[in-house]
Amino acid sequence: CISLADAFSIDMPTTQKYADTYNKQIENVPSVLKSMIGSEKVNIIVTREDGSDFQVGMDIVSGRIERTVEGGISDPTIVITTTQSALGEVVKSTDRIAAFKSQADAGQISFVGNSWLANAKIKALLSSTSFLQFCYDLFFS
């Protein structure tokens, strides 16, 4: 299991490592789930413990991360906002899916789509236990 310090030493090399791992693992995901992910431009904004923001953009094409962009992508279709402490709560929990949902319900992790289709995808993916388990296995173990 990755330590909290390693998992969230939030920087571009770590982000690229996770993107590369994600792309290797996405091939094992059922095609219906991969098609739900589809093609999106995603910005992720994480407020670090020191108050600074880390922002990265991901250009996702057919479920694969084609590129990561430090500072974000212009005109993202989805924006994910969270804090390092909220991610830490998920990591240290024995039930990470429940902890994630709790943090999301509390507004500590938010997903905002910039279209009705992006919002529909977010809702569908976040309600898919198999997708959530895939993400937790990839990023938090």
C-alpha positions as a printed Julia matrix, in Angstrom:
141×3 Matrix{Float64}:
   0.0    0.0     0.0
   1.28   3.48   -0.8
   1.89   5.75    2.15
  -0.09   8.97    2.34
   3.07  10.99    1.8
   3.88   9.09   -1.4
   0.32   9.0    -2.69
  -0.13  12.71   -2.35
   3.24  14.23   -2.97
   1.18  16.14   -5.49
   3.32  16.99   -8.49
   3.57  16.32  -12.22
   5.92  13.31  -12.08
   3.59  11.55   -9.63
   0.55  12.5   -11.72
   2.18  11.17  -14.88
   3.06   7.92  -13.11
  -0.59   7.44  -12.15
  -1.74   8.36  -15.67
   0.61   5.74  -17.15
  -0.61   3.11  -14.68
  -4.23   4.04  -15.39
  -3.67   3.63  -19.15
  -2.19   0.16  -18.62
  -5.08  -0.88  -16.37
  -7.92   0.63  -18.44
  -7.46  -2.14  -20.99
  -8.79  -4.59  -18.37
 -11.96  -2.57  -17.72
 -15.19  -3.79  -19.34
 -15.82  -1.96  -22.62
 -19.14  -0.58  -21.38
 -17.31   1.19  -18.54
 -14.58   2.41  -20.89
 -17.2    3.83  -23.24
 -18.89   5.58  -20.31
 -15.61   7.35  -19.57
 -15.39   8.28  -23.23
 -13.57  11.43  -24.26
 -13.37  14.33  -21.83
 -11.09  17.21  -20.93
 -10.68  17.03  -17.16
  -9.08  19.53  -14.83
  -8.16  18.38  -11.34
  -7.51  21.0    -8.66
  -6.09  19.85   -5.32
  -5.49  22.31   -2.51
  -2.37  21.14   -0.7
  -1.85  21.21    3.06
   0.28  24.36    2.67
  -2.61  26.18    0.96
  -1.15  26.11   -2.55
  -3.13  24.62   -5.42
  -1.94  21.89   -7.73
  -3.8   21.9   -11.03
  -3.47  19.36  -13.79
  -5.46  18.76  -16.94
  -6.07  15.4   -18.53
  -7.14  14.95  -22.12
  -9.05  11.64  -22.12
  -9.81  10.01  -25.48
 -11.83   6.78  -25.64
 -11.2    6.17  -21.95
  -7.4    6.62  -22.15
  -5.42   9.58  -20.83
  -3.75  10.91  -23.98
  -1.9   13.75  -22.26
  -1.51  15.53  -18.95
  -1.07  19.29  -18.8
   0.43  21.05  -15.8
  -1.75  24.02  -14.89
  -4.84  22.52  -16.51
  -6.57  22.37  -19.87
  -8.52  25.27  -21.33
 -12.26  24.69  -21.63
 -12.44  21.5   -19.52
 -15.61  19.43  -19.76
 -15.2   18.2   -16.16
 -13.56  19.89  -13.17
 -12.66  17.87  -10.07
 -11.86  19.88   -6.96
 -10.59  18.51   -3.65
  -8.1   18.98   -0.87
  -5.08  16.98    0.15
  -6.7   16.4     3.55
  -9.89  15.0     1.96
  -7.8   12.58   -0.09
  -5.93  11.67    3.09
  -9.23  10.79    4.78
 -10.01   8.4     1.92
  -6.56   6.81    2.01
  -6.52   6.16    5.73
 -10.04   4.71    5.82
 -10.62   0.97    6.01
 -13.66   1.47    3.72
 -12.37   3.78    1.02
 -15.53   3.75   -1.08
 -17.61   4.88    1.91
 -14.96   7.46    2.85
 -14.89   8.8    -0.71
 -18.68   9.07   -0.8
 -18.66  10.77    2.6
 -16.08  13.34    1.43
 -18.05  13.92   -1.78
 -21.33  14.31    0.14
 -19.63  16.83    2.43
 -18.43  18.8    -0.61
 -14.77  18.06    0.05
 -14.46  16.27   -3.29
 -16.54  17.72   -6.1
 -17.13  16.82   -9.71
 -18.66  19.46  -11.98
 -19.51  18.83  -15.59
 -19.75  21.72  -18.02
 -22.55  20.06  -20.02
 -25.55  17.87  -19.3
 -23.73  14.91  -20.91
 -20.64  15.38  -18.73
 -22.85  15.6   -15.63
 -24.7   12.44  -16.68
 -21.37  10.62  -17.09
 -20.2   11.8   -13.68
 -23.39  10.58  -12.03
 -23.23   7.21  -13.79
 -19.54   6.62  -13.05
 -19.82   7.68   -9.41
 -22.73   5.3    -8.93
 -20.77   2.4   -10.43
 -19.17   0.42   -7.62
 -16.95  -1.44  -10.1
 -15.61   1.85  -11.49
 -15.02   3.24   -8.0
 -13.24   0.03   -6.97
 -11.05   0.24  -10.09
 -10.07   3.81   -9.19
  -9.37   3.0    -5.55
  -7.29  -0.04   -6.45
  -5.34   2.05   -8.95
  -4.74   5.2    -6.92
  -4.96   4.19   -3.28
  -3.37   0.77   -2.93
